[in-house]
Amino acid sequence: MKALTKTDFNFEGQKSVYHGKVRDVYNINDDLMVMVATDRISAFDVILPKGIPYKGQVLNQIAAKFLDATSDICPNWKLATPDPMATVGLKCEGFRVEMIIRSILTGSAWREYKNGCRELCGVKLPDGMRENERFPEPIITPTTKADEGHDLNISREEIIAQGIVSEEDYKIMEDYTRKLFARGQEIAQKQGLILVDTKYEFGKRDGKVYLIDEIHTPDSSRYFYAEGYEEKLAKGEPQRQLSKEFVRQWLIEHNFMNEPGQTMPEITDEYAESVSNRYIELYEHIIGERFEKVTEDEDLTTRIERNVSEYLKTRK
């Protein structure tokens, strides 16, 4: 099984390239962005040493579908998906903040709550909550985007006071975040899922705030199965979930949380294939359609380069 872990394209009009943890982003004439979803996988802010076949296709296609399904709520950067692993869109100046919204106490928020934390990013948390219990209403817990290492929790007040985002723009981002999340929850509910939490990134172009990057993918979001949620909550049992959390749990079980002195466990071909199968399962549950693997003899990079280049010619 092939996995795309590195790209080094040179598209016409290309000004620069940014290699993220999972996506490689190409700047075309300071006007467009080509975002390639690779098969890299990250957890605890570190890229795992082996790629996951079809992961990039899964992420790119889920994000594209949700960008289209929410375009009436707020403008977004997407123009086209000329390849199953690539999206082309408008270049925006990204805000250095990630808008994280949570409807249920779980994951890192639960880990902090369990250790006595009762305030997260300036949001007060009620006493006596259990793991995987719903908040009275969804809470927004933003983080600042770090160039490397962990993103840092920050409050709305600190973001505005430090001038990271103006109050006017933050209010728009906050409003969009709540509306996008509500739409995501509606869509998930139809698939028998609960959209537990997610993150959104926004940018600005010509004075207007745009939704950028991915949306409602298993890398940026956590889903629970709705069936059995209440029973498992009542019994204190782990929820059946669709997210990347199963990879984090596997790493924790192998004594790795990217802390000093810890060694990354070996990622075997068999484990990589099992993760690939989980991502395909995620796609089919979240989208409600069968996942069509794009398999061909052609090299992945050759195919992506050709498809993107042909699309860029149409934009001239």
N, C-alpha and C positions, 0 to 999 in steps of 0.2 A: 504494500500500500504506500503510495507516494504522499509525501507531506511537504508543503512549501514553507520553509523556515526563514528564507532570506530572499530579498529582491534587490535588484540593482538596475532599474530601468533608466532609460535616457529618452524620455518622450520629447517630441518637438515643442519648443517653448518652455522647457523645464528650467526653473530657476533654482530649486533646491529640493531636498528630500529630508523628511524626518522619520527616523525608525523608532516607533513606539514599542511598547511591550508586545503588542499583537499586530497593530496596523502600521503599514508603511505609507506615509502621506507625501505625495508629490505636488509641488507648487508649479502650476502652469501659468506663466506670464503674470503672476500676482493677481490673477483673476479667477482661476479655477483650481480645484483640488482633485487629485486622483487618490482615493483611499483604497489600498489593497488590504483585504483581511487575510493575513497569513494563517498558517496552521500552528503558529506558536501559541503556547499556553502559559499564563503566568498565575502565580498564587503567592500570597504574602510578599507582593512587590518584587518577585524575582521570576525570571523566565526559566521554565523547566527545560532540561537539556534535549528533549526530544519533541518533535512536532506531532500533532494529532490529525491524521488524515480526515479530510472533509470538514474540519472545524471552521476553517475560513469561509467555506461556501455556506455552511449553516448560519454563521453570524451575519454575513453580508446579506443573505436573503431574508432573514428575520428582520434585520434593521430596515431594509428597503420596504418591506411590507408594512411595517409600523410607521415609517416616515410617511408613506402614502396615506395610511389610515388615520393620521392625525394632522394632516396638512391644513385642515379647516380650522384647527385650534390656534396654530401659530405657524409663521413661515419657517421652512427648514431648508437646509443647504442642498439637498439632493436634486440633481437634474436627471441622471440616468444610471442604470446598472448595465454597462456594456458587456460585462463578464460576470459569471456567477460569484467571483471572488473580489470584484472591484466595483466601486461606486464613484461617479464623477459628480462634483457639485460646486457650488459657489464658495470661493475663498472668503472666510470671515475672520475677523480679529477675535480670537477666543478670549473669553474672560478666564482669569486664573482661579476659578472656583468651580467645584462640582456640586450640583444641587442634588443631594441625596434625600429621598423621601421614604418614610417607613410607616407601615400600617400595623406591624406586629413586632413585638419585642423578641428579637432573635439575633443570631450571628454575633458580630463584634459588639453591638449595643447590649445584648444579653450578657456577654462576657464582662463588660464594664459594670452593668447593673448588678450582677452577681457579686462583684467586688465592692459594692457599696455606693457606686455612683448614682446620684439621683438628679443629675443635670447633664444634659448632652447638648453641646453646641448652643448653650443658653436656654435650652428648652427644659423646663422642670418635669421630672418624671414622678408619677404617683408611687407611693410605697405599696408593698404587698403584691406586686405583679409577678406572674409566673412566666417561665420560658414559653415563647410562642403564643402569648396572650395578645389580643388586639389592643392597641392604644384607643382611648376614647375617640380620637380622630387622628388621621395621619400627621406625622411630625416631619418637619424639614430640618435635616442636620448636615449643613454644608461642610465641605473640606476645601482647603487651599490645595491647588495642584503643585506638587513638588516636581522639580526636574529629575530628581532621582531619590530613591528611598520612599518612605511612607508619606502619603498625603496626610495633612494635619487637620484635625477638627477645629472649627472656628465658628463663632456665633454671627448671626445677622448683624448685630451691633458693631462687632469688631470689623467685619468686612466693609461696612459703610464708613466707620471712623478712620480706618487705615487707608481709605480711598482705593481699595482694590476694585470695587464696583460702586458706581454712584447710587444714591438712594433711589432715584427714578428708575434706573436700569434694574436694580435689585427687585423692586416691586413688580416689574414686568416679568422677570425671571421666576419670581415666587408664584405669581398668578398662573403663568404657563405651566410651571411644575405641578401645581395642584390639578389643573385641568387635564394635562397629559396623563397624569397618574390615574385620575378618575376614568378616563377613556381606556387606559390599559387594563384597569380592573374590570370594566364592563366586558371587554373582549375576552379576558382570561376567564371570567365567570361562564361565558358561553361554551368554553372548552373544558369546563369542570375544574378550573384552576383558581387559585387565589394569587394575585400579584402582591407579594409581601412587601418588597422594597425594591427600589431601583435608583439609578443616578441619571441625571441629564446634564449635558454640557451645552452652553450657549455662547454665541459670538455676536459680533456686530458688523454690519456692512451698510454703508450709505446711511448711517444714523438709525438703522433698524435692527432690533434684536432677532436673531435667528436661532433655531434649534440646530445643533451641529452633532457630528459624530454618530455613534450607534444609539439605538433606543429599544428597550424591552427585550434585549437578548439575554441568554443565560449567563453571559459574562458580566453584564451590567445590572442584572436583576435576579431576584429570587422568587420562585413560584412554589406554592404548596398545592397538593391535590386537595380539592374541596371536600371530596368524599372522605369521611373519617376524621376530618380536622377536629371537630368538637370532641369526639370520643377520645382521641389521642391526647388532646389538651387536658381533658378531665382526668385521664389516667397518668399524666406526666410522661407520656411516651414520645419518642422522636417523631416528627412529622415526615410524611413522604413528600419529598421535595424535588423540584426540577431547578437546578442551578449548578454553579461551579463548586458549591460547597462540598460535594462529595470528593472532589480533588483535594480541597483543603483538609478534610477529615482524614483522607488517606495519608497525606503528608504528616499530619499531627500524630497519627498512629505509628508513623515511621520516624518519630522524634525530630521533625523538621518544621520550624515556624520562622525560618530565616533569622534566627538569633545567633549571636556570636558563638563560635565553636561547633555549630551544628552542620552536618553534612547532608547534602541533597541525596535522597535514596535513588537507586538505579530505576530508570523508567524502561522497563522491558518492552519489546514489540507487542507482547500479549496485553500488557497493561495499556499501552497506547491505543491498541485496537478496541479495548473495552471502553476507554474514554470516548473514542470516536463513536462507538455504538450508542453511548449515553447521549452524546450531542445530537445524534440523528433522532433519538427518541424524544429529546427536548423539542426539536424542530417540529416533529409530527404532532406532538401534544399541543404546543403553543399555537401553531399555525392551523392545525386541523386538516393538514394535507399530507399526502405521502411525499417523503423526501426523495428526489431524483438525483442520484449520484451522477456527477459529470465525470465520466471515465472515458479516456481516449488514449491512444498511443502517444499523442503529441505531448511534449514537455509543457508543464503548467506555465512556466514563465513565458514561453513562446506564445502560447494561446492568449494569455492575459495581455501581453505587449501588443499583439496584433489587434485584439478586440478593442482595447482602449485607444490605440492609435487611430483606428478607423473611425471611432466615435469623435475623437478630437478634431479630425478633419472636417466633420460636419458642423463644428462650432465656429469655423473660420468666417 
